[in-house]
Amino acid sequence: MDDAAEATQEAAEEAGEKMDDAAESVGNTANEAVKNTGEAIEATGEKIQEKAE
């Protein structure tokens, strides 16, 4: 039974690490999306400014 408990503990730790990696990846993707959206808004503003001049 100790082997099964140890295997379960190891699997839980590995799953936790994978969840942390996934959360970090999602966070990075979200940050990149916000950055890209900001850049798109800035570019749109510049185009509007050019048309207004």
mmCIF file of the N, C-alpha and C atoms, coordinates in Angstrom:
data_MODEL
# 
_entry.id   MODEL 
# 
loop_
_atom_site.group_PDB 
_atom_site.id 
_atom_site.type_symbol 
_atom_site.label_atom_id 
_atom_site.label_alt_id 
_atom_site.label_comp_id 
_atom_site.label_asym_id 
_atom_site.label_entity_id 
_atom_site.label_seq_id 
_atom_site.pdbx_PDB_ins_code 
_atom_site.Cartn_x 
_atom_site.Cartn_y 
_atom_site.Cartn_z 
_atom_site.occupancy 
_atom_site.B_iso_or_equiv 
_atom_site.pdbx_formal_charge 
_atom_site.auth_seq_id 
_atom_site.auth_comp_id 
_atom_site.auth_asym_id 
_atom_site.auth_atom_id 
_atom_site.pdbx_PDB_model_num 
ATOM 1   N N  . MET A 1 1  ? 0.825  -1.202 0.000   1.00 0.00 ? 1  MET A N  1 
ATOM 2   C CA . MET A 1 1  ? 0.000  0.000  0.000   1.00 0.00 ? 1  MET A CA 1 
ATOM 3   C C  . MET A 1 1  ? 0.865  1.260  0.000   1.00 0.00 ? 1  MET A C  1 
ATOM 4   N N  . ASP A 1 2  ? 2.044  1.179  0.631   1.00 0.00 ? 2  ASP A N  1 
ATOM 5   C CA . ASP A 1 2  ? 2.932  2.334  0.650   1.00 0.00 ? 2  ASP A CA 1 
ATOM 6   C C  . ASP A 1 2  ? 3.375  2.720  -0.759  1.00 0.00 ? 2  ASP A C  1 
ATOM 7   N N  . ASP A 1 3  ? 3.626  1.721  -1.609  1.00 0.00 ? 3  ASP A N  1 
ATOM 8   C CA . ASP A 1 3  ? 4.019  2.007  -2.988  1.00 0.00 ? 3  ASP A CA 1 
ATOM 9   C C  . ASP A 1 3  ? 2.904  2.743  -3.723  1.00 0.00 ? 3  ASP A C  1 
ATOM 10  N N  . ALA A 1 4  ? 1.670  2.311  -3.502  1.00 0.00 ? 4  ALA A N  1 
ATOM 11  C CA . ALA A 1 4  ? 0.532  2.960  -4.152  1.00 0.00 ? 4  ALA A CA 1 
ATOM 12  C C  . ALA A 1 4  ? 0.380  4.391  -3.654  1.00 0.00 ? 4  ALA A C  1 
ATOM 13  N N  . ALA A 1 5  ? 0.547  4.600  -2.368  1.00 0.00 ? 5  ALA A N  1 
ATOM 14  C CA . ALA A 1 5  ? 0.439  5.949  -1.812  1.00 0.00 ? 5  ALA A CA 1 
ATOM 15  C C  . ALA A 1 5  ? 1.547  6.846  -2.352  1.00 0.00 ? 5  ALA A C  1 
ATOM 16  N N  . GLU A 1 6  ? 2.741  6.298  -2.448  1.00 0.00 ? 6  GLU A N  1 
ATOM 17  C CA . GLU A 1 6  ? 3.869  7.071  -2.976  1.00 0.00 ? 6  GLU A CA 1 
ATOM 18  C C  . GLU A 1 6  ? 3.646  7.411  -4.447  1.00 0.00 ? 6  GLU A C  1 
ATOM 19  N N  . ALA A 1 7  ? 3.164  6.448  -5.208  1.00 0.00 ? 7  ALA A N  1 
ATOM 20  C CA . ALA A 1 7  ? 2.887  6.687  -6.629  1.00 0.00 ? 7  ALA A CA 1 
ATOM 21  C C  . ALA A 1 7  ? 1.801  7.744  -6.793  1.00 0.00 ? 7  ALA A C  1 
ATOM 22  N N  . THR A 1 8  ? 0.784  7.681  -5.938  1.00 0.00 ? 8  THR A N  1 
ATOM 23  C CA . THR A 1 8  ? -0.293 8.673  -5.988  1.00 0.00 ? 8  THR A CA 1 
ATOM 24  C C  . THR A 1 8  ? 0.248  10.060 -5.661  1.00 0.00 ? 8  THR A C  1 
ATOM 25  N N  . GLN A 1 9  ? 1.094  10.142 -4.643  1.00 0.00 ? 9  GLN A N  1 
ATOM 26  C CA . GLN A 1 9  ? 1.700  11.422 -4.255  1.00 0.00 ? 9  GLN A CA 1 
ATOM 27  C C  . GLN A 1 9  ? 2.543  11.988 -5.391  1.00 0.00 ? 9  GLN A C  1 
ATOM 28  N N  . GLU A 1 10 ? 3.348  11.137 -6.015  1.00 0.00 ? 10 GLU A N  1 
ATOM 29  C CA . GLU A 1 10 ? 4.190  11.586 -7.127  1.00 0.00 ? 10 GLU A CA 1 
ATOM 30  C C  . GLU A 1 10 ? 3.336  12.062 -8.299  1.00 0.00 ? 10 GLU A C  1 
ATOM 31  N N  . ALA A 1 11 ? 2.266  11.330 -8.584  1.00 0.00 ? 11 ALA A N  1 
ATOM 32  C CA . ALA A 1 11 ? 1.375  11.720 -9.681  1.00 0.00 ? 11 ALA A CA 1 
ATOM 33  C C  . ALA A 1 11 ? 0.707  13.056 -9.372  1.00 0.00 ? 11 ALA A C  1 
ATOM 34  N N  . ALA A 1 12 ? 0.303  13.250 -8.123  1.00 0.00 ? 12 ALA A N  1 
ATOM 35  C CA . ALA A 1 12 ? -0.337 14.508 -7.729  1.00 0.00 ? 12 ALA A CA 1 
ATOM 36  C C  . ALA A 1 12 ? 0.641  15.675 -7.852  1.00 0.00 ? 12 ALA A C  1 
ATOM 37  N N  . GLU A 1 13 ? 1.887  15.464 -7.445  1.00 0.00 ? 13 GLU A N  1 
ATOM 38  C CA . GLU A 1 13 ? 2.893  16.519 -7.563  1.00 0.00 ? 13 GLU A CA 1 
ATOM 39  C C  . GLU A 1 13 ? 3.161  16.861 -9.023  1.00 0.00 ? 13 GLU A C  1 
ATOM 40  N N  . GLU A 1 14 ? 3.259  15.829 -9.855  1.00 0.00 ? 14 GLU A N  1 
ATOM 41  C CA . GLU A 1 14 ? 3.496  16.067 -11.283 1.00 0.00 ? 14 GLU A CA 1 
ATOM 42  C C  . GLU A 1 14 ? 2.307  16.793 -11.908 1.00 0.00 ? 14 GLU A C  1 
ATOM 43  N N  . ALA A 1 15 ? 1.103  16.393 -11.539 1.00 0.00 ? 15 ALA A N  1 
ATOM 44  C CA . ALA A 1 15 ? -0.091 17.068 -12.058 1.00 0.00 ? 15 ALA A CA 1 
ATOM 45  C C  . ALA A 1 15 ? -0.110 18.524 -11.613 1.00 0.00 ? 15 ALA A C  1 
ATOM 46  N N  . GLY A 1 16 ? 0.276  18.774 -10.375 1.00 0.00 ? 16 GLY A N  1 
ATOM 47  C CA . GLY A 1 16 ? 0.339  20.150 -9.880  1.00 0.00 ? 16 GLY A CA 1 
ATOM 48  C C  . GLY A 1 16 ? 1.330  20.986 -10.665 1.00 0.00 ? 16 GLY A C  1 
ATOM 49  N N  . GLU A 1 17 ? 2.486  20.413 -10.971 1.00 0.00 ? 17 GLU A N  1 
ATOM 50  C CA . GLU A 1 17 ? 3.484  21.126 -11.768 1.00 0.00 ? 17 GLU A CA 1 
ATOM 51  C C  . GLU A 1 17 ? 2.950  21.422 -13.162 1.00 0.00 ? 17 GLU A C  1 
ATOM 52  N N  . LYS A 1 18 ? 2.258  20.459 -13.750 1.00 0.00 ? 18 LYS A N  1 
ATOM 53  C CA . LYS A 1 18 ? 1.699  20.670 -15.091 1.00 0.00 ? 18 LYS A CA 1 
ATOM 54  C C  . LYS A 1 18 ? 0.618  21.750 -15.052 1.00 0.00 ? 18 LYS A C  1 
ATOM 55  N N  . MET A 1 19 ? -0.172 21.776 -13.979 1.00 0.00 ? 19 MET A N  1 
ATOM 56  C CA . MET A 1 19 ? -1.194 22.818 -13.837 1.00 0.00 ? 19 MET A CA 1 
ATOM 57  C C  . MET A 1 19 ? -0.531 24.191 -13.701 1.00 0.00 ? 19 MET A C  1 
ATOM 58  N N  . ASP A 1 20 ? 0.558  24.265 -12.932 1.00 0.00 ? 20 ASP A N  1 
ATOM 59  C CA . ASP A 1 20 ? 1.289  25.527 -12.797 1.00 0.00 ? 20 ASP A CA 1 
ATOM 60  C C  . ASP A 1 20 ? 1.823  25.984 -14.150 1.00 0.00 ? 20 ASP A C  1 
ATOM 61  N N  . ASP A 1 21 ? 2.389  25.047 -14.909 1.00 0.00 ? 21 ASP A N  1 
ATOM 62  C CA . ASP A 1 21 ? 2.908  25.377 -16.238 1.00 0.00 ? 21 ASP A CA 1 
ATOM 63  C C  . ASP A 1 21 ? 1.789  25.869 -17.149 1.00 0.00 ? 21 ASP A C  1 
ATOM 64  N N  . ALA A 1 22 ? 0.647  25.196 -17.086 1.00 0.00 ? 22 ALA A N  1 
ATOM 65  C CA . ALA A 1 22 ? -0.491 25.594 -17.921 1.00 0.00 ? 22 ALA A CA 1 
ATOM 66  C C  . ALA A 1 22 ? -0.987 26.979 -17.531 1.00 0.00 ? 22 ALA A C  1 
ATOM 67  N N  . ALA A 1 23 ? -1.068 27.244 -16.237 1.00 0.00 ? 23 ALA A N  1 
ATOM 68  C CA . ALA A 1 23 ? -1.522 28.559 -15.775 1.00 0.00 ? 23 ALA A CA 1 
ATOM 69  C C  . ALA A 1 23 ? -0.551 29.651 -16.216 1.00 0.00 ? 23 ALA A C  1 
ATOM 70  N N  . GLU A 1 24 ? 0.734  29.366 -16.134 1.00 0.00 ? 24 GLU A N  1 
ATOM 71  C CA . GLU A 1 24 ? 1.735  30.338 -16.573 1.00 0.00 ? 24 GLU A CA 1 
ATOM 72  C C  . GLU A 1 24 ? 1.603  30.594 -18.070 1.00 0.00 ? 24 GLU A C  1 
ATOM 73  N N  . SER A 1 25 ? 1.378  29.533 -18.832 1.00 0.00 ? 25 SER A N  1 
ATOM 74  C CA . SER A 1 25 ? 1.222  29.663 -20.277 1.00 0.00 ? 25 SER A CA 1 
ATOM 75  C C  . SER A 1 25 ? 0.002  30.513 -20.622 1.00 0.00 ? 25 SER A C  1 
ATOM 76  N N  . VAL A 1 26 ? -1.103 30.254 -19.926 1.00 0.00 ? 26 VAL A N  1 
ATOM 77  C CA . VAL A 1 26 ? -2.325 31.042 -20.153 1.00 0.00 ? 26 VAL A CA 1 
ATOM 78  C C  . VAL A 1 26 ? -2.073 32.498 -19.797 1.00 0.00 ? 26 VAL A C  1 
ATOM 79  N N  . GLY A 1 27 ? -1.384 32.718 -18.683 1.00 0.00 ? 27 GLY A N  1 
ATOM 80  C CA . GLY A 1 27 ? -1.068 34.090 -18.280 1.00 0.00 ? 27 GLY A CA 1 
ATOM 81  C C  . GLY A 1 27 ? -0.220 34.795 -19.313 1.00 0.00 ? 27 GLY A C  1 
ATOM 82  N N  . ASN A 1 28 ? 0.788  34.114 -19.829 1.00 0.00 ? 28 ASN A N  1 
ATOM 83  C CA . ASN A 1 28 ? 1.647  34.704 -20.855 1.00 0.00 ? 28 ASN A CA 1 
ATOM 84  C C  . ASN A 1 28 ? 0.857  35.004 -22.118 1.00 0.00 ? 28 ASN A C  1 
ATOM 85  N N  . THR A 1 29 ? -0.028 34.087 -22.498 1.00 0.00 ? 29 THR A N  1 
ATOM 86  C CA . THR A 1 29 ? -0.855 34.289 -23.685 1.00 0.00 ? 29 THR A CA 1 
ATOM 87  C C  . THR A 1 29 ? -1.774 35.489 -23.493 1.00 0.00 ? 29 THR A C  1 
ATOM 88  N N  . ALA A 1 30 ? -2.364 35.601 -22.307 1.00 0.00 ? 30 ALA A N  1 
ATOM 89  C CA . ALA A 1 30 ? -3.249 36.736 -22.024 1.00 0.00 ? 30 ALA A CA 1 
ATOM 90  C C  . ALA A 1 30 ? -2.470 38.047 -22.065 1.00 0.00 ? 30 ALA A C  1 
ATOM 91  N N  . ASN A 1 31 ? -1.291 38.062 -21.477 1.00 0.00 ? 31 ASN A N  1 
ATOM 92  C CA . ASN A 1 31 ? -0.469 39.277 -21.502 1.00 0.00 ? 31 ASN A CA 1 
ATOM 93  C C  . ASN A 1 31 ? -0.096 39.659 -22.925 1.00 0.00 ? 31 ASN A C  1 
ATOM 94  N N  . GLU A 1 32 ? 0.233  38.678 -23.733 1.00 0.00 ? 32 GLU A N  1 
ATOM 95  C CA . GLU A 1 32 ? 0.584  38.939 -25.132 1.00 0.00 ? 32 GLU A CA 1 
ATOM 96  C C  . GLU A 1 32 ? -0.629 39.481 -25.889 1.00 0.00 ? 32 GLU A C  1 
ATOM 97  N N  . ALA A 1 33 ? -1.803 38.931 -25.616 1.00 0.00 ? 33 ALA A N  1 
ATOM 98  C CA . ALA A 1 33 ? -3.019 39.404 -26.276 1.00 0.00 ? 33 ALA A CA 1 
ATOM 99  C C  . ALA A 1 33 ? -3.315 40.855 -25.897 1.00 0.00 ? 33 ALA A C  1 
ATOM 100 N N  . VAL A 1 34 ? -3.145 41.192 -24.632 1.00 0.00 ? 34 VAL A N  1 
ATOM 101 C CA . VAL A 1 34 ? -3.365 42.574 -24.189 1.00 0.00 ? 34 VAL A CA 1 
ATOM 102 C C  . VAL A 1 34 ? -2.376 43.505 -24.882 1.00 0.00 ? 34 VAL A C  1 
ATOM 103 N N  . LYS A 1 35 ? -1.120 43.083 -24.943 1.00 0.00 ? 35 LYS A N  1 
ATOM 104 C CA . LYS A 1 35 ? -0.090 43.892 -25.608 1.00 0.00 ? 35 LYS A CA 1 
ATOM 105 C C  . LYS A 1 35 ? -0.440 44.093 -27.077 1.00 0.00 ? 35 LYS A C  1 
ATOM 106 N N  . ASN A 1 36 ? -0.825 43.016 -27.754 1.00 0.00 ? 36 ASN A N  1 
ATOM 107 C CA . ASN A 1 36 ? -1.168 43.110 -29.177 1.00 0.00 ? 36 ASN A CA 1 
ATOM 108 C C  . ASN A 1 36 ? -2.387 43.993 -29.391 1.00 0.00 ? 36 ASN A C  1 
ATOM 109 N N  . THR A 1 37 ? -3.369 43.889 -28.501 1.00 0.00 ? 37 THR A N  1 
ATOM 110 C CA . THR A 1 37 ? -4.563 44.729 -28.609 1.00 0.00 ? 37 THR A CA 1 
ATOM 111 C C  . THR A 1 37 ? -4.188 46.193 -28.435 1.00 0.00 ? 37 THR A C  1 
ATOM 112 N N  . GLY A 1 38 ? -3.337 46.470 -27.461 1.00 0.00 ? 38 GLY A N  1 
ATOM 113 C CA . GLY A 1 38 ? -2.878 47.846 -27.245 1.00 0.00 ? 38 GLY A CA 1 
ATOM 114 C C  . GLY A 1 38 ? -2.168 48.390 -28.469 1.00 0.00 ? 38 GLY A C  1 
ATOM 115 N N  . GLU A 1 39 ? -1.326 47.581 -29.074 1.00 0.00 ? 39 GLU A N  1 
ATOM 116 C CA . GLU A 1 39 ? -0.605 48.009 -30.276 1.00 0.00 ? 39 GLU A CA 1 
ATOM 117 C C  . GLU A 1 39 ? -1.575 48.249 -31.431 1.00 0.00 ? 39 GLU A C  1 
ATOM 118 N N  . ALA A 1 40 ? -2.589 47.409 -31.553 1.00 0.00 ? 40 ALA A N  1 
ATOM 119 C CA . ALA A 1 40 ? -3.577 47.585 -32.619 1.00 0.00 ? 40 ALA A CA 1 
ATOM 120 C C  . ALA A 1 40 ? -4.371 48.871 -32.409 1.00 0.00 ? 40 ALA A C  1 
ATOM 121 N N  . ILE A 1 41 ? -4.740 49.141 -31.161 1.00 0.00 ? 41 ILE A N  1 
ATOM 122 C CA . ILE A 1 41 ? -5.480 50.376 -30.859 1.00 0.00 ? 41 ILE A CA 1 
ATOM 123 C C  . ILE A 1 41 ? -4.605 51.593 -31.167 1.00 0.00 ? 41 ILE A C  1 
ATOM 124 N N  . GLU A 1 42 ? -3.340 51.518 -30.792 1.00 0.00 ? 42 GLU A N  1 
ATOM 125 C CA . GLU A 1 42 ? -2.413 52.621 -31.060 1.00 0.00 ? 42 GLU A CA 1 
ATOM 126 C C  . GLU A 1 42 ? -2.275 52.854 -32.560 1.00 0.00 ? 42 GLU A C  1 
ATOM 127 N N  . ALA A 1 43 ? -2.126 51.790 -33.329 1.00 0.00 ? 43 ALA A N  1 
ATOM 128 C CA . ALA A 1 43 ? -1.996 51.913 -34.782 1.00 0.00 ? 43 ALA A CA 1 
ATOM 129 C C  . ALA A 1 43 ? -3.265 52.499 -35.391 1.00 0.00 ? 43 ALA A C  1 
ATOM 130 N N  . THR A 1 44 ? -4.419 52.080 -34.882 1.00 0.00 ? 44 THR A N  1 
ATOM 131 C CA . THR A 1 44 ? -5.688 52.619 -35.373 1.00 0.00 ? 44 THR A CA 1 
ATOM 132 C C  . THR A 1 44 ? -5.774 54.110 -35.079 1.00 0.00 ? 44 THR A C  1 
ATOM 133 N N  . GLY A 1 45 ? -5.373 54.489 -33.875 1.00 0.00 ? 45 GLY A N  1 
ATOM 134 C CA . GLY A 1 45 ? -5.369 55.912 -33.509 1.00 0.00 ? 45 GLY A CA 1 
ATOM 135 C C  . GLY A 1 45 ? -4.467 56.722 -34.419 1.00 0.00 ? 45 GLY A C  1 
ATOM 136 N N  . GLU A 1 46 ? -3.316 56.170 -34.762 1.00 0.00 ? 46 GLU A N  1 
ATOM 137 C CA . GLU A 1 46 ? -2.391 56.859 -35.660 1.00 0.00 ? 46 GLU A CA 1 
ATOM 138 C C  . GLU A 1 46 ? -3.009 57.030 -37.045 1.00 0.00 ? 46 GLU A C  1 
ATOM 139 N N  . LYS A 1 47 ? -3.695 56.004 -37.538 1.00 0.00 ? 47 LYS A N  1 
ATOM 140 C CA . LYS A 1 47 ? -4.342 56.095 -38.858 1.00 0.00 ? 47 LYS A CA 1 
ATOM 141 C C  . LYS A 1 47 ? -5.435 57.161 -38.833 1.00 0.00 ? 47 LYS A C  1 
ATOM 142 N N  . ILE A 1 48 ? -6.213 57.191 -37.757 1.00 0.00 ? 48 ILE A N  1 
ATOM 143 C CA . ILE A 1 48 ? -7.276 58.200 -37.633 1.00 0.00 ? 48 ILE A CA 1 
ATOM 144 C C  . ILE A 1 48 ? -6.657 59.594 -37.597 1.00 0.00 ? 48 ILE A C  1 
ATOM 145 N N  . GLN A 1 49 ? -5.566 59.737 -36.858 1.00 0.00 ? 49 GLN A N  1 
ATOM 146 C CA . GLN A 1 49 ? -4.866 61.026 -36.767 1.00 0.00 ? 49 GLN A CA 1 
ATOM 147 C C  . GLN A 1 49 ? -4.387 61.467 -38.147 1.00 0.00 ? 49 GLN A C  1 
ATOM 148 N N  . GLU A 1 50 ? -3.825 60.527 -38.922 1.00 0.00 ? 50 GLU A N  1 
ATOM 149 C CA . GLU A 1 50 ? -3.343 60.845 -40.267 1.00 0.00 ? 50 GLU A CA 1 
ATOM 150 C C  . GLU A 1 50 ? -4.491 61.317 -41.155 1.00 0.00 ? 50 GLU A C  1 
ATOM 151 N N  . LYS A 1 51 ? -5.631 60.628 -41.076 1.00 0.00 ? 51 LYS A N  1 
ATOM 152 C CA . LYS A 1 51 ? -6.791 60.994 -41.901 1.00 0.00 ? 51 LYS A CA 1 
ATOM 153 C C  . LYS A 1 51 ? -7.325 62.364 -41.500 1.00 0.00 ? 51 LYS A C  1 
ATOM 154 N N  . ALA A 1 52 ? -7.254 62.681 -40.212 1.00 0.00 ? 52 ALA A N  1 
ATOM 155 C CA . ALA A 1 52 ? -7.774 63.957 -39.721 1.00 0.00 ? 52 ALA A CA 1 
ATOM 156 C C  . ALA A 1 52 ? -6.898 65.127 -40.160 1.00 0.00 ? 52 ALA A C  1 
ATOM 157 N N  . GLU A 1 53 ? -5.633 64.863 -40.409 1.00 0.00 ? 53 GLU A N  1 
ATOM 158 C CA . GLU A 1 53 ? -4.709 65.939 -40.810 1.00 0.00 ? 53 GLU A CA 1 
ATOM 159 C C  . GLU A 1 53 ? -4.824 66.182 -42.258 1.00 0.00 ? 53 GLU A C  1 
# 
